[in-house]
Amino acid sequence: MIELRHLKTLVALRSTGSLVDAADRLHLTQSALSHQLKALEHLLDAELFIRKSKPLQFTPAGQRLLKLADDLLPRVEAAQRDLQRLSSGQAGRLHLAIECHSCYQWLMPTLDAFRQKWPEVEVDVPGGHHFAPLGALKRQELDLVITADPRPIEGICYTPLFRYESLLAIPKDHAFAAKDWIEPADLAGETLITYPVERNLLDVFGHFLDPAGVEPAAIRTAELTILMMQLVASHRGVCALPNWALTEYLERQYVIARRMGQEGTWGTLYAAHREQQQGLAFISDFIDTARQISAQVLSGIRPVD
């Protein structure tokens, strides 16, 4: 079988032009180098170079192996360098997905800051929400998942980023405007506008309606936050969103918002990753950066103790 050491030997022989100098470059004795070349020629049943030729001449078989060496050895060396950077935590892959339609407000500046600090880490955010990202994380198709729904999965751990409050967006002249907060039963007669995601990913169900055994009169979905706000403003329904996602619409007085429950409805956003990744410096730094950036750009969130 042709081995990397055979290719390195032929390259050294081409560069130096003699067995003596090639052996010295490879830190071998001339006898060991000659034995290696003869064994390779016996394996291939072909001579690789013409003995005692000056300058040294390679046979067609030798030239073919040199072509293979020129193609393969640089790729092997590049892979070795990458592996060394990976083992030291300086490089790697960060493919992440989000189970949150409204996360881009803080996620994009987080990614910008992270790329500046870790230019050798390959960062990618696959599009779409119609797959199971936590399952993909376990299968190593992803490296990080932003989620508010931590599920017990072997080998997956969750690091909290921050706590946030979900608010109910309503038209400015809605009857709920007279209330200080909304009770679950109040939504029994309302159309609830949500993102088109699984019910368990929506805090309005998991933390507010389901514990009270209440169902809204109807459910309507919209892909974009701005479309949801247009539907709310035109009296097509009400919508529960994280407080930061409503900030600009509240400031423009496009809609108004009320707390859900007297103490509010609070959730926690997590960064999910594989347990074996806990020692990677760039994973830890991404989480720290996400915490710092979100605290700077989002209003109404709380740190997690």
C-alpha positions in Angstrom: 0.0 0.0 0.0 1.3 3.5 -0.9 1.8 5.5 2.3 2.4 9.2 2.9 6.0 8.5 3.9 6.6 7.1 0.4 5.2 10.3 -1.2 7.3 12.5 1.1 10.4 10.4 0.2 9.9 11.0 -3.6 9.4 14.7 -3.1 12.6 14.9 -1.0 14.4 12.9 -3.7 13.2 15.3 -6.4 14.1 18.4 -4.4 17.6 17.2 -3.5 18.5 15.2 -6.5 20.4 12.5 -4.6 19.8 9.7 -2.2 22.3 11.0 0.3 20.7 14.4 0.6 17.2 13.1 0.6 18.1 10.7 3.4 19.5 13.6 5.4 16.4 15.8 4.9 14.2 12.9 6.0 16.4 12.1 9.0 17.0 8.6 7.7 20.1 6.6 6.9 20.9 6.1 3.2 20.5 2.4 3.7 17.0 2.8 5.2 15.9 5.2 2.4 17.2 2.8 -0.3 15.4 -0.1 1.4 12.1 1.9 1.5 12.3 2.8 -2.2 13.1 -0.8 -3.3 10.2 -2.1 -1.2 7.9 0.5 -2.9 9.1 -0.5 -6.4 8.6 -4.1 -5.5 5.0 -3.3 -4.4 4.3 -1.4 -7.6 6.3 -3.8 -9.8 7.9 -0.7 -11.5 11.1 1.3 -11.2 10.5 4.9 -9.9 13.7 6.6 -11.0 16.8 5.9 -13.1 19.8 5.0 -10.9 23.0 7.0 -11.3 21.3 9.5 -13.7 22.6 13.1 -13.4 20.4 15.1 -13.0 18.1 12.5 -11.3 15.4 11.3 -13.7 12.1 9.8 -12.7 10.3 7.1 -14.7 6.7 7.5 -15.8 5.7 5.6 -12.6 7.7 7.9 -10.5 6.3 11.0 -12.2 2.8 9.7 -11.5 3.5 9.3 -7.8 5.0 12.8 -7.7 1.9 14.2 -9.2 -0.1 12.4 -6.5 2.2 13.8 -3.9 1.9 17.4 -5.2 -1.9 17.0 -5.0 -2.3 15.1 -1.7 0.5 16.3 0.6 -0.5 20.0 0.8 -4.1 19.0 1.6 -2.8 16.7 4.4 -0.6 19.4 5.8 -3.6 21.9 5.7 -5.8 19.4 7.5 -3.1 18.8 10.2 -2.9 22.6 10.8 -6.7 22.8 11.1 -6.7 19.9 13.5 -4.0 21.6 15.6 -6.1 24.8 15.8 -9.2 22.8 16.6 -7.4 21.0 19.5 -6.3 24.3 20.9 -9.8 25.8 20.6 -8.7 28.5 18.1 -10.7 27.3 15.2 -13.8 25.2 14.5 -17.3 25.2 13.3 -20.3 27.0 14.8 -23.5 26.1 12.9 -26.5 27.3 14.9 -30.2 27.4 14.7 -32.8 29.4 16.5 -36.2 28.4 17.8 -37.2 32.0 18.0 -38.5 34.2 15.2 -37.8 37.4 17.1 -34.2 36.7 18.1 -32.4 38.5 15.3 -32.6 41.8 17.0 -29.8 40.7 19.4 -28.4 37.7 17.5 -27.0 39.6 14.5 -24.9 42.0 16.5 -23.8 39.0 18.6 -22.6 37.2 15.5 -20.8 40.4 14.2 -18.9 40.7 17.5 -18.1 37.0 17.6 -16.7 36.9 14.1 -14.3 39.7 14.9 -12.9 37.8 17.8 -12.9 34.3 16.2 -12.2 34.8 12.4 -11.1 31.2 12.0 -14.4 29.8 13.3 -16.8 28.9 10.5 -20.2 30.5 11.4 -23.4 29.5 9.7 -27.1 30.0 10.5 -29.2 27.6 8.4 -32.5 29.1 7.3 -35.9 27.8 8.0 -37.7 26.7 11.1 -39.4 23.5 9.8 -37.0 21.0 11.3 -36.1 19.7 14.8 -32.9 21.6 15.7 -32.3 19.9 19.0 -32.3 16.5 17.2 -29.9 18.0 14.6 -27.7 19.2 17.5 -27.5 15.7 18.9 -26.6 14.3 15.5 -23.8 16.9 15.2 -25.4 18.6 12.3 -25.6 21.7 14.4 -23.3 23.1 17.1 -25.6 25.5 19.0 -29.4 26.0 19.3 -31.1 29.0 20.8 -34.3 27.8 22.5 -36.8 28.7 25.2 -37.9 25.1 25.4 -35.2 23.0 27.1 -36.0 19.3 26.6 -34.1 16.5 28.4 -31.9 14.9 25.7 -29.0 12.7 26.6 -25.7 14.5 25.8 -27.3 18.0 25.5 -26.9 20.7 28.1 -28.5 24.1 28.3 -26.8 27.4 29.4 -29.3 30.2 30.2 -28.7 33.5 28.4 -31.3 35.8 29.9 -34.9 36.0 31.2 -37.6 37.9 29.3 -41.3 38.8 29.7 -44.0 38.0 27.2 -46.5 40.8 26.7 -49.9 40.8 25.0 -50.1 43.2 22.1 -53.6 44.6 21.5 -55.2 47.5 19.5 -55.0 50.9 21.1 -58.8 51.0 21.6 -59.2 47.3 22.7 -61.4 46.6 25.8 -58.2 45.1 27.4 -56.7 48.6 27.4 -58.6 49.3 30.6 -56.9 46.4 32.4 -53.6 46.5 34.3 -53.0 42.9 33.3 -54.6 40.1 31.4 -56.0 36.8 32.9 -55.9 33.6 30.9 -59.7 33.5 30.7 -59.7 36.8 28.9 -58.2 35.2 25.8 -61.0 32.6 25.6 -62.9 34.9 23.3 -60.0 36.2 21.3 -58.2 35.2 18.1 -54.5 34.6 19.0 -51.9 35.5 16.4 -48.7 33.4 16.6 -45.7 32.4 14.6 -46.2 29.2 12.6 -44.2 27.0 15.1 -45.0 24.1 17.4 -47.3 25.0 20.3 -44.7 24.0 22.9 -42.4 26.7 21.6 -44.9 29.5 22.4 -44.7 30.9 25.9 -48.3 32.1 25.8 -49.4 28.5 25.8 -46.7 26.8 27.9 -46.6 29.5 30.7 -50.0 31.2 30.5 -52.9 29.4 28.8 -52.2 25.7 29.2 -51.6 25.8 33.0 -55.0 27.5 33.3 -56.7 25.1 30.8 -57.8 27.9 28.5 -58.0 27.8 24.7 -58.3 31.0 22.6 -61.3 31.3 20.3 -59.1 30.9 17.3 -55.5 30.8 16.3 -54.0 32.6 13.3 -50.4 32.5 12.1 -48.0 35.0 10.5 -44.4 34.6 9.5 -43.2 38.1 10.3 -43.5 40.3 13.4 -44.5 43.3 11.4 -47.4 41.3 9.8 -48.5 40.3 13.2 -48.6 43.9 14.4 -50.6 44.9 11.3 -53.2 42.2 12.1 -53.3 43.4 15.7 -53.7 47.0 14.8 -56.5 46.2 12.4 -58.5 44.3 15.1 -57.8 40.8 13.6 -56.6 39.4 16.9 -54.1 39.8 19.7 -50.5 38.6 19.9 -48.1 37.5 22.7 -44.4 38.4 22.0 -41.2 38.9 24.0 -41.0 42.4 25.4 -38.0 43.3 23.2 -39.8 42.3 20.0 -42.6 44.8 20.8 -40.4 47.8 21.7 -40.4 49.6 18.4 -44.1 49.1 17.9 -44.9 50.4 21.3 -42.6 53.4 21.0 -44.4 54.3 17.7 -47.8 53.7 19.5 -48.7 51.3 16.7 -50.2 49.0 19.3 -50.3 48.8 23.1 -49.3 46.0 25.4 -50.5 44.5 28.7 -48.8 42.0 31.1 -50.1 38.5 31.1 -50.9 37.8 34.7 -50.3 40.1 37.7 -46.6 39.1 38.0 -46.1 38.8 34.3 -45.3 35.7 32.2 -41.6 35.1 32.1 -39.4 32.8 30.1 -35.7 32.0 29.8 -33.7 31.8 26.6 -31.0 29.1 26.5 -28.1 28.2 24.4 -28.2 24.4 23.8 -25.0 22.6 23.0 -23.5 19.1 23.3 -21.8 18.3 26.6 -18.6 17.3 24.8 -18.3 20.9 23.5 -18.1 22.5 27.0 -14.3 22.7 26.8 -14.3 24.6 23.5 -13.2 28.2 24.1 -15.2 29.7 21.2 -18.5 28.0 22.3 -18.1 29.5 25.8 -17.2 32.9 24.3 -20.2 33.0 22.0 -22.4 32.4 25.0 -20.7 35.2 27.0 -20.9 37.5 24.0 -24.6 36.8 23.5 -25.2 37.7 27.2 -23.3 40.9 26.9 -24.8 42.1 23.6 -28.4 41.2 24.6 -28.0 43.2 27.8 -26.9 46.2 25.6 -29.5 46.1 22.9 -32.6 44.7 24.6 -34.8 46.4 27.1 -36.8 44.7 29.8 -34.7 41.5 30.1 -33.2 40.1 33.3 -29.9 38.2 33.9 -30.3 34.6 35.0 -28.9 33.9 38.5 
